Amino acid sequence: MAARTIGGHAFSEVLLPGTPAFVAERYATLAERARSRDFGLLTQDVVILDTETTGLSSQENELIEIAAARLSAGGISERFDTFVHPTGLIPPEIMELTGITNADVAHAPSAREAVAMLADFVGGCPVVAHNASFDRAFVEAVPGGAEVSELWIDSLALSRIALPRLSSHKLAFMAEVFGCAAVSHRAVDDVDALAGVWPILLTALGDLPDGLTRALADMHPEVAWSYRPIFSFLAQEAVAEAPFSLIEARARVLEADPTPQHVDVDELPALNVPTRDEIEAAFAPGGLVAAMYPEYEPRPEQVAMALEVRDALATGTHRVVEAGTGVGKSVAYLVPLALTAKRNNVTVGVATKSNNLADQLMFHELPRLARELPDGLAYTALKGYDHYPCLRKLERLRRSTAEIKTNRDPADTLTAIAVIYAYVAQSPEGDLDALGIRWRSVDRASLTTGSRECARRLCPFFPDKCLVHGARRRAAHADVVVTNHSLLFRNVQADGKILPPIRIWAVDEAHGIEAEARRQWAVTVSAEEVRALFERLGNDKTGSLGRLLSEVASSDAATLFMGLLAKANASVQRASVVVADVFDRARDLARAAREHGFDSTNVWVSPEVRATSEWTELALAGRVAIDALDQADKNLKAAVETLGGERPEWVVDLADIERRLGEALAGLKLIIDGEDERYVYSVQVNQRLRAGGEALSAERIDIGSVFAERWYPEMRSLIFASATLSVSDDFAHFNHAIGLDELPPGSSRALHLDSSYDFDRNMAVVVTGDLPDPRNRDAYLRALERLLVDVHRAMGGSVLTLFTNRRDMEELYERVEPTLAREGLSLACQTRQSSARRLRERFITEKDSSLFALKAFWEGFDASGETLRCVVIPKLPFSRPTDPLSCERDRREKGAWGRYVLPEAVLELKQAAGRLIRSSSDTGVLVLADSRLVSKGYGKKFLGSLPTGAYQRLEASQVGRYLELWRKSHE
């Protein structure tokens, strides 16, 4: 198999890293075995179909070619191919892609005529198409199209079940891998390719573990599922088929993964680190990085960062690196980290904030690095619980007779189940994100579990066969582990029990880690979560308690068990009533505080608040609830221990609820007592809900001290990297926020590396010095309305306006959008109902569109080129004066505003400004519409932290004219 090459690479390279050898061997022989297999009706009177269109939308675009082929046992027996005459011209990019010209379709049948001919050809037979929903939507958009076939089979979705370890399921890729006809973006050629791939997919489905095809064919027979006939046929073909066992399938996969665990850095007498000369050579022309990227050009800033990372590893110290856009910081830390991991047989980690960066590392940087290193590189990703399938839930959902929970087609859930079964039967590890599941139609909660919901030792897959818990152990076999900030800090809170003992980390996007750690370590008791727990518990007829009472009735110890459950039920019912009173009192407190936000109220529980009558009522209700919860928790725990001793599977759900109820009890006691000085306490109420939107919270104030006490002593070297860490070239705020200033002198070093982009040339900054103070809201909004209209008119679109609060944004949108619409300018707004992902996609694809947006767009949003030419920031992003953390700091510390609130706002503004220039060729204008930048002394800190030192101070009425001149000079 090693000698087999595809496109110059070994066959094994077309598979996902870590594919077991027995799976790879099967894949390697698929094409040969498919030639000798007879699939009966699955390859007879089946029609392969493909279309070419003028675009991607079946509502806005049209068919221009339809090709189809009827299969027989020996291959293609009959063909159909026709151009289609559209009502409009074919776009130039489509002509270039497909080679189909307007002359080709000039005398072709109309769509209605072509589809009628297609219906005659198909004759109601099953239709197979790659991404069938696309072709079907175009065909059925034509009158008479619904008559072509009632059964459409999506070979793309089926390929994810048949070949889950293939690195791509694109038709062109599979056709090349298995030696089929090539894809050319012409329908007739793509039909030939799919006709060749089809029997290979069927052969691969036949390779699924014993009994799995029968299990899939038989699940939820009430659901119309296009793949059921396929699995039924293959199940009948199987010889001496045994019942399917997921436990056995997982065991086989894991036995085929004998990679030894890496050593702990602390166990090494010394760390073998690359020399500085070796690092410089890796980044020199003709070196390692140049081999990874043929277009690579050495950048002094990138080499400097790589050397700093290397020095940190050599000395066992930490680094804080502010690297401007374009430095290439991910490769700068990956190369020294990976070389060190390989030389010492240790695991190193990379923690990111965004999924975009994690995917970039996992699917671009790390594969390239692995390809160029002599002995390769083992890497894996670790994510939160809800990114992995819960095998216990998967089995339960497949066997269940209950109706599938979905907002759309339940068949999509059956496809998801099949994809997951096939994947976990061939994969030692992996998550759900790359499996192509249609989550808009599939209830994710039915297939995943939360950390609190996990059954752990009561689950038959725990620990190694489970993808969540097994991932930690398997990560200890990898050279590089990629995870997110939230999981990293949950691991700190859990004393290192979640992640393997990784003591060298690159923490990218590090500007957000203090806030993320505070979120992860917060103690919150919410009405919604507590209500959900009591609903899951139920009573003597419903929920977990009701099911258990029914199940134990026939047990030999029925009297004992039913007595325990009756006692637990009585205490649970009382607790549910008294806990609800706590949240009623919380709403009364928020009403009295009169600190209403637009959406919610967040009340700082200060000493003064604790002295009010409203808090006294809340605390009294809280203590009653604490006693009731304590009694319910004891009774539930007794039931779990006694019943679990007899039948562990009985109490899986009850044990989870009891554990979470115990956490709510501890949290409520912490907040009501309010004696732990490490926390700031608050009460939140969602004002848009009449009830159910209340929560009580306790947040750690000093995150840096926790890092210094609990994290840093366990680490050898930490690399904190981001484009925004300093305030006016000073790292003191960041170092204090994360506790580096509590370490001995010499333990860390901070440095700034300039961007390789020419911001002085490419980025203009405008400050409006005459807008009213934002505290004078009416006058400020009137002036801002005029400014925003001028900005959008002058730029002709491609404007991103970033707001700090929803109320201002929505009010200004109602004022500005109609004016712009009358002039043909498109403006969208991030409303409560809108999808941030769809807004991002629309903004990027529609070059002249503009957007009003909130926090989700202040960082991590990339829209390079002409898509984004202007960023407007109406108001400096200071936290609210009533923010509980800020208020608590003010109470404890003189000058807290300048030490915390101001630098955090500066860093947030830097992040927002960074949305504008995302490549070396980008140009744009940053409009800062807050006059405090020039009227207040602290404005210099904001302006001094921008990537360009030059700015224009203009009156608001002059901004439109300035932008018109700028636009003319840059077009």
N, C-alpha and C positions, 0 to 999 in steps of 0.2 A: 504493500500500500504506500510505503514511503516514496517509492519511485514514481508513483502517479502524480502528474502535474496538471494543474488547471491555471491557465493564464500565467505560467511561470512560477507558480507557488505549489507546494506540496498539497495533496488532497486534504490533509489534516488541517490546513490553514483555513479551509472554508467552513470549519466547524467552530463552535464557541469554545473558548479556552476551558479546559477541565472536563471535556467530554470523555466519558469512560471508554476504554479501549474496545470493549465488546460492542458498544454503540457505533463507534467509528468504523469498525469492521463491517457491520451491517450496511451502513451508509455507502461504503466503498463498493459493495457488490450489488447495489440496488439496480443499476441500469442493466447489468448482465442477467440478474434473476427475473427482472420484469419482462425480458424478451421471451422467456419460456413459460410465463404464467398465463393461465386462462381465467379471466374474470367474468366470463359469462355475460349476463345482461349489463354489467357495469361498463363493458366496452362494446356493447352492441346497441344500436339505435339510441346512442347518446350523441348529442350535438355539441361540438366545441364552438364557441362564439367569441368574437372580439369586434369592437367598434373603434372608429376614429371620429373625433368631434372637434368643434371649433373652440371648445373651452371645457371647464370643469363643472359648470352648473347646467343641469338638465332643464332648468326653468329659463335660463338666459341664453344658452348655447344650443347648437344643432348638430345632428349627425352629418358626416360627410363620407363615411365608408362603413359598410357592414360586411363581415366575412364569417362564414360558418363551414363546418365540416362534419359529416356524419361518420361515426366510427363503426367499424365491424371488427370481428375477431382478428383480422390481419392488419388493421390500421384504418386509414381513411378510405371510405368507399364512395363518397359523393361530396361535392363541394358547392358552396354558394358564395358569390362575391359580387358586390355592386358598389359603385360610388353613389352618393346621395346628393341631390341638388339642394343646397341650403337657400334660405330666403335672402341672406346677405352674403357679403364677401368673406372669404376665409382670412383670418388675421395673418399677418406676415410671419409671426413667430410659429404659428401652427403649420404654415406651408414649409417653413424651414425644418421643423421637427419631423413632419411626416413625408414631405416630398409631394404632397397632394396640392395641385394648383387649382385656381379658379377655372382654368380651361378644362381640367379633368372632370369637373363636376357640372360643367355648363349644360350638357345635354343628358345628364343622369336623371334617373327617376326621382320624383319628389319623395320626401320622407314617408308620406302615407303609402305611396306605391311600393317603395322599397321594403317597408315593414310588412305589407301585405304579402309580398313575395317571400319574405323571410318566414312568415307564419306558415305558408304553404310548404316550404322546405322543411321546417322543423316538425310539422305535423303533430304537435303536442308532446314530442319526446322531451326528456329531461335536457336542460341546457347547462353546460359547464362553462364558466367564464372566470377569469382571474380578476378579483374584486368585482364580483357579479352585481353588487348593488349599483355600481356605476353604470355598467352597460344596460342593466335592466331598467334603471330610471330613465335613460335616454330612449330606449325602445318603447317603454310604456307611456312616455310623454306624448308619443304619436298616436293619434286615434287608431284603434285596432291593435295596438301594441300588446295589450293585456292578453290577447288571444294567442300570442306566440307560444307560451308554455306556462303551465301552472307550477312547474318545479324547476327552480334555478339553483344550481349548486356552485358555491363560491370556492374555487380551487385555492384562493389565497388563504381563507380561513382553514380549509382542510389541510393545507400544507403545514400550518402551524401545529396541527394535531399529528400529522404523519411524520414531520421532520423537525421536531422542536429544537434540535441542537444545530440546525443549519444557521449560519451567521446572517443570512438574508433570505427572505421569501419572495423577493421580486422574481417575476417570471424570467427575465433576461438572465439573472444570476443562476437560477435553477437549471435553465436550459443549457447554459455554458458548463455548469458543474457536471451534469449528467450526459453531456454530449448530444443534446437534442438540436433541432433546427434553431438558428439564431433569431433573436428578436430585433425588429428594425423600426418600430413605431409605424408599421403598416399592418392593418388588420389581418390580411391574408398570411403574412409571415408569422405574426403572433399566434394565429390559430395553429399553424404547423408546430410551433414551439410547444404550445400547451397540449396538443395531441400527443407529443412525445413524452411530456412530463406526466400526463394523466396516469398511465399504467405504473409509473414509478411511485407516484403518490399512493396508489392502491397497494402496491407491494410493501411500501413502508408501513401502511396501516396494518397490514397483516403481520408485521414484526412486533406489534404492541404486545405487552406481557400477556401470558395465558389468562384467558377469561375476561380481559378488559373490553374487547369488542362486544362481547355479549352483555357485559354490565352496562356499557354505553347505549347499546341498542334497546335495552329494557327499561332504562330510567325514564320516569315521567311519561308514560305512553299517551297521556291525555294531550300532550303538546305536539303540534304539527312541526316536525323538525326534518329538514331536507336531507340530513346526513343519516337518519335512522335506517333507511333501506340499505345504505352502504355497509354500515356496521352489522346489520342483520345478515347480509350475504356473507361477509367475512367471518362472522361467528359460526355460520353453518359450514364454512370451508375448513375451519380449524380442526385439527386431528387431536383426539383425546384431550379436549380442552378441560382444564381444571378451573374451579372457581377462582375469580380474581382476588388477590391479596395485596393490598397496597403496602402493608408492612413488609411482606417478602420482596416486593418490587423495590422499596426503599433500601432494604438490607443489601440487595444485590448491587445497587448503584454505589452504595457507600463502601462495600467490600472492594470495589474496583477502583477506589480512590485511596491508595496506600501512602500518600505523600506524608513524610514525617513532619511533626510539629517543629516550628522554629524555636530557637532558644530565647530565653529572656535576656535582654541586654544586661541586667544586673548580675547575671551568672557569668559574664565574660570578664576575664582579668583586664582586658583592654579592648578598645574598639579600633578596628582596622579601617581607617578613613582614607579616601583618595587624597593624594597630594594636591597642592595648589596647581602644580604643573599639569597634572592629569585633568583637573577641571578645566583649565584654560585650553588644553588640547581638545577636550570634548566639545567646546564651543568655537573652536577655530575653524577656518575654511577646510573642508575635507574631513572634519571630525564627526563625532557621534551625532550631534544635533543637525549638522548639514546632511547626514545620511537620512535622518528622520524627515527633513523638510527640504526637498530639492531647491526650493526658492529661498532658502535661508540666507540671511545676511547678518554677520556678527554685530551685536549691539553692546557697546561698552557697559551700559547699565545692567543688562542681563548677566553678563559675565561677572560684574561686581557683586550682584546679588547671589549668584551661584557660589562665589568664593566665600561670601559671608556665611551662607548656609553650611558650607564645608567647614569653616573655622568654628562655627557653633558646635557642630558634631564632634570635632576634634578636641574641643575644650570642655564639652559637657555644659555649655552655657546656652542662653536663650537669645533670640534676635527679634526685634520689632522692625519690619521693613515696610516703609511706605514707598511703593513703586507706582509711578504714574502710568496712565493708559499707554499701552503699546510696548512696555518693557518686556513682556513675555515672562511674567513671574512664575507661572505654573511650571514651565519647563526649567526655569532657573532653580526651583527647589526640588523638582522631581529627579533630575539627573544625579545630584550628590546623594539624595536620600536613597534612590534605587541602587546606586553603586555600593553604598554602605550596607544596605540590606543584603545584597548578594554576597558580599565579601565576608559577612559575619553570621550569615544564616539567621538573621533576626527579621522581625516584622516592623515596618514603619507605617505611619498613618498620615492621611490627609483628610482634614475636616473642612467642609464647605458649608455655606449658608444656602445656596440656591441649587435646585436640581439641574439647572442649565450648566453650571460649572462642573458638577459631579458627572453629568453625562459627557461633557467635553473631555474630562479626564479619562473616563472609562472607555469611551468609544473612539477617541482620537489620539490624545497624547500617550497614554499607557500602551495601547497596541503598537504604536510606532516605535516606542522605546523598547518594548519587548522584542520586536522584530529585529532591531539592530544590535541588541546585546548578545554576546556570543552564546551564553547559556539561557537566553530568554529571560522572562520575568513573569512571576506568578502574581496576579492582582485580583482583587475582588471588591465588591461594594457591600457595605452593611447599612441597612436602613431601619426605619421604625417598624413596629409590629404590623401596621396596616399595609405595608408594602409586600408582605409575604402571604401566601395562601395558608390557611389553617387546615391541616389535613383532617383533623377531627370533624370540623364543620363541612369540609368537602365530602367526606363519607356520609355524613348525616343528610346533607342536601341531596346527594344522589339517591339515597335510599328512601327519602321522605315521600310520603303520599300527599303532603299538604300542597296547596297551590303555591307556585313560585312567586316570590315577591319581586315585582318589576313595574316600572312605569310604561314600558313599551312591549316589545316582543319577547315572550318567555323563551323562545327558541334560542335567543342570544345567550341566555343563562346556560342552556344545555351545551352550547358551543364552548362557552367559557369553562364549564366543568370538564369537557373532553380535552380542551387545550391544556388545562392544568394537570390532569391525570397523566397525559402523555409526557408533559414536561418533567414532572417530578419523578416519573418512572425511568427517565434517562439522565437526570441532572443531580449531581451531588448537592448543588446549591442553586440559588437564583430567586429573583423576585418577580412580581406581577407586572412591573412597568413596561417590560419589553415584549409582552405576550400578545399584544394586539387585541385585547379584550375590549368590547364596546361597553365601556362603563356607563354611558348614558342610559343603557338599557338593562344593565346588570347591577344588582344591589351588592355593593362591595362588602358591606357589613356581614352578608350571608356567607362570605368566603374568607374573611379575615377575622383576626381577633385583636383586642387591645391588650396591653401589658397586664392590666388588672383582670381582664376577662379570661386570660389564658389559664387552662386547667393544670398546666405543669405536670407534676408527678401523677396526677390522675389521668393523664392522657396517654394512650398506648404508643404514641410516636415520640414521646419525650424521653431523653433530650436529643439524641443524635439524629433520629429519623425525621424530626421536626425541622422545617426549613428556617424557622426563627432561631431556635436554640442551637440547632446544629450549625448555623451560620457562624456563631461565635467561635466554635471549636475549629471549624474549617478555615476561618480567617486567620487562625494561629499558624496555618500552613502557608500563608501567602507572604510574598515579599512586601507588597504594598496593599493597604486596606484604605478604601475611600468611604467616608461616612459623612454625616451631617452634624452641625453644631449641636442640635437638640439631643441626638443620641450620645454624643461625646459628653455632654454635661449631665445627662441622666446617669451615665456611667460613673461620673465623679460622685454624684449623690448616692449611688448604689455601692460605693466603695470598690469599684472596679469589677463588679460581678456581671456586667453586661458585655463588655468588650474583652478581647484577649489582652494580656499584659504588654501593651504597646507603650514604650517610653520615649519614643521620638515621633513628634507630630509636626506637620506643617498645617497651621490653622489659617486657611485662606478666607478672604472676605471678613477679616478679623474685627472690623469696625463695629460689628453687631453682636459680639460675643457676650458683652456684659449684660445687655438687655435680654438675650436669649437664655443665658444662665439664670437670670432673675425669673423669667417666665417658667423655666423648667423646675425651679426649686420653690415656686410659689405654692402655698397651701390654700386651696379654694374649696368652699362648700357651697354648691349652687343648688337652687330650687329644682332646676331641670334634671340634674344628675341624681339628686336624692329621690325625686319623684319617679324617675326611671327605675331606680333600684327597688322601690316599694312595689312598682308595677310588676317587675320581674318576680318578686317574692310572691305576690298575689295573696290569696287567702286559702281557706279550706277547700275551695272549689276551683281556683284559677292559679296560674303561675306555677313557680317551682314548688311551693308548698302544696298546692292542690294536686300536682302530678305525683309528688312523693306520697301523699296520703293515699292515693289510689294504688300506687305500686306496692306499698308495704302491707296493704290489707291482707294479702295472701301469704305473708311471711310467717315463719314459725314464731318470730318475736313481735307479731303485729301489735299486741297490747302495749309493749314497751315503746316501740317505735311511734305508734300513733299518739301515745301520751306525750312523748318528747315534741312531736310536731305540733300537737294542739297547744302546748305551752309556748312554743316558739311563735305560733300564729297569733295567740292572744297578745303577746308582748309586741309583735310587729305591728298589729293593727293600732295599738295605743301609740306607738312611736310615730307612725305615719301621721297621726292627727296632731300631736304636739309639735312635731318638727315643722309642719305646715304653718303653725302659728309664728314660728321664728321668722319666716320669710314675710309674713304679713306685717310683723313689727318692723322688719327691715325697710319695707316700702313706706311705712309711717315715718321712719327716721329720715329717709331720703326726701320725703315731702316737706318735712320740717326744716331740712337743711337749706332748701331754696338754692341749691347749686346745680341747677338744671342745665345739662348740655342739650344739644339738638336731638341726639338720639338716646342719650343715657345720662344718668346721674352717678357720679363716683364720689362718695363722701369719705373724706379722711376722718378716721376715728381718732381724733385728738383727745387729750385730757379734758378739754372743754366739752367735747361731744359726749364723752363718757359721764359727764356730770349732768347731762340733760335728762328730762323725764322720759323722752323717747328712747334713749339708750337704756335707761333703767328698765323700761318695759321689755325691750329686746333682750337684755341680759337675763331678766327673770324667765322669759320664755325659753331662752337658750339653756338655762340650767335645768329646767324641767325636761327639755329635749335631751340633754346630755344623760340624765338619769334614765330616761326611757330607752334611749339608744344603747346605753350600757347593758340594760337588762335584756333587750332584744338580741344584742350581740352575744351575750353569754348563752342564751337559750339556743340560738342558731349554731353556735360553736359546739355545744353539747350534742345537738342533733347531727351535725356533720361528723363529729368524731365517732359517735355510736353507730350511725347508719353506714358510714364509710368503712368501718371495720367489718361489716357484713357484706356490703356490695359497693365498692368504691365508685362504680359508674353511676350509681344513684345520685351522688352528691356533688358531681362536678360543677353544675350551675350554682347550687346552693353554697358551696364553698367559696366560689368567686364572689357572690353577692355578700356573703358574710365578711370576707376580707375587705371589700370596698366600703361596707357599712362601718366597719371598724376604723377605716381611714377617715370617713366623714365624722365619726365620733371624736377622734383625736384632733382633727382640724377645727371642729366647732369649739372644743374645749380650749385650744390654743388661742383662738380669736376672742372668745368671750372673756377669758381671763385677762388677756392682753398684757401679761407680765414679762414676756420674753422680749428684751430690748433689742434683739437682733432684727426684729421685724417692724414693718410699718403696716398698720391695719386699715382696712377700708371696706365699705359696703357699696356694691354696684346694683343699680336698678335700671332695667331696660324700660324706657318710658313709652315705647311703642307697643308694649304688651300690658294688658291689664293685670296679669298675674303670671308667674312662672319665669320672669326674667330677673330674679334677684340672686345675688351671690355675696358671700362674705369671704374676704381674702386676707392673707398675711404674706407679705413679700420680704425677702431678705434685703436689707438696706445696703450692706457692704459686701459686694460680691468679691472684691479683690482680696479681702481677708480670708474668705473661704478657699479661693484659689491657692493662696499662700500657705494655708494650713493643711489642706486636704489633697491638693492636686500637684503642686510643684514638687513636694518632697518625693513623689513617686515617678517623676519625669527626669529624663536625662537632658534632652534638648527640645525646645519648643520654638517654632518659627512662626511668628504672627505676621501675616502679610495682608496688605490692602492698599488701595489707591488713596484712602482717606483715613489717616490715623493722627496726623499732627494738626495743631491749631497755630497758625503763623509760625510754622517750622518748629514748634515746641511739642514734645511728646509727653509732657508731664501729665496731662489729663488722662491719656490712654494708659500710661504706666500705672497711675493710681487706680484707675477703674478696674484693672485686672490684677492688681496686687503685686506687680513687679517691683514697685518701690519699697515693698516690705522684705525683699530678699537682700542678702549681703551684697555689698559693693562688688562690682565685677561680675555679677551673675547674669547680667543681660546687657545688651547694647542696642541702641536704636539708630536707624539711619534713613535718610530720604534719598530716593533715586529719581531723578527727573524723567519725565515722559520723553519718549523719542519723537513725539508729535510736536509740531510747531504751533503751539497754542497762540502765541502772540500774533502770528499771521492768519491763522484759521478761525480764531474765535474772537468775536466782538462782545463787549459787555456794556450794557446801558443801564444806568441807575436813574430812576425818576425821582427828582429831589423835591417835588412840590405836591405830591399826593397827600391828602389828609391823613392824619394818624389813624391807623386801623381801629383804635378804640372809639373814634367817632364814626360808628359803623355806617350810618346812612350816607353821610358825605363821602366817606371812603368808597362805598360801593358805587355811588353815582360816578365818581371820577374813574374808578377802575373799569366800569362798563364802557365808558368812552375810550379809554386806553386799549382795552381788549379788542373792540371793534376796529380801531385804527391799526393795531398790530396785525390782525388777521387779514384786513384789506390789503395792507402793504405787502405782506408775505405771500398772499394768494393761497394760503393753506400751509400744511406741514408745520403746524404750531402745536406744541404740547404745553398746556398750562397746568401747573402743579399746585394744588390747594392744600391748606392745612386743616380745613374743616368742611364737612359736607354742607352745612347750611349756606355758607357763602357761595360754594360751588353751584349748588342747585338753583339758588336765587339768581345768580349771574347768568347761568345757562338759559334760564327762562327769558332773561332780558336780551341776551346777545344772539342766541341761535336764530330767532326769526329774522333779525336784521341781516345776518350773514346769509341765511337761506335765500333771501330775496335777491342777493347778489351772486347766487350760484356757488356759495362756499359751504362745504360740508363740515359740521361740527357735531361730535359725539360727546357723551357725558357718562361718567362712571356712576350710574344710578345703583340703587340697592339691588335691583333685579338683573343688572347686567353682569356678564361674565368677563372678568379681567382678561382671561386668555383670548376671548373673541375680540375684545377691544384692541388688544395688542396686535392680533393678526390683521384686523381691519386697518389699523393705523399703518402697519408696515406694507400691506399690499396696495392700499389706495394712496398713492403718492401725495395727493393734494388735500387729504383729509386732515382734520384737526381734532384735538381731544382735550376735554377738561377731566382731570384725574386726581386721585387721592394718593394715600401712602403707598399703595401697591406699585406705583409707577415712579416713586422717588429714587429707587435704586434697582439694579438688576434688569433694567429694561434697555435693550439694545435695538436701535433703529438707525442704522448708518445710512449715509448717502443723502439723496434728495428727499427721502421720506420724512426726515426731521431736520428742519433748518432754523427753528427758533424755539427756545424754552422760556416760558414766562413763569416767574415765581412772585405771586402777588404779595405774600406775607412771609416774614422770617419765621422759621419753624420752631419757635419757642414752645415748650410744654405749657399746658394751661396753668394759670396761677393757682388753681385749686387742685392740681395734681397731687395726690397723697404723698408720693415719694418726695417731691419737691418741698411740700409743706413740712414734712417730717424733718428733712435736712435743714430747712430754715430754722426750725425750732431748736435743733441740736447744735448747729454750726453757724457762726457768724460768717457772712460773705459766701454762703452756700450757692446763691444764684450765680455769682461769677465763677465759682469753682466747678459747678456741675451743669446748670441749665444753659449758660452761654456757650461753653465749648461743645456741648452736645448739639446745639442748634447750628453752630458753625460747621461741624462735621456733616450734619444732615444736608445743609445747603451745598457743601462740596459734592456730596453724592448726587444730588439733583442736578447740579451743573455738569456733572460727568456724563449725563445722558446725551449731551449735545455732540461731542466729538468722540466717535467710536472707531475711527480709522484715520490713517494718515492723510487721506484726501478729503475728509469731511470738513465743511465750513458751516458756521452758524452764528446766531446772535442770542445771547443770554440777556433777557430783560428782567431786571430786579425792580419791582414796583413798590418797594417799601421805603419810604423816605427816611426812616430811622437809620438807614445805612449811612446817611450823610449828616443827620441831625443829632445823632447820639455818638458818644465817644467809642462805644463798643463796635460801631460799624466798621472801624478799621480792621478789626479781627476777621470779620467776614470777607472783606475785600482783599485783605492780605493773604487769605488762604485759598483764593481762586487760582487756577492754573495759569492765568495770565494776569500781569500786574496792571495793565492798562484798562481804563474804563472811561466811558463818556457819561458825564452828568448832564441830563437834559430835563427840560420841563415836559410834562406828559403830552402836551399838545404838539411837541416837536418830534416825538418818537416815531410816529407814522412816516413822516417825511424822511427821517434818518434811515428807516428800514427800506424805504423805496430806493434810496440812493445806494444802500448796501447791496440790495438785491440786484440792481442793474450792474453793479461792478463785479458781481460774482456769477453772472449768467452768461 
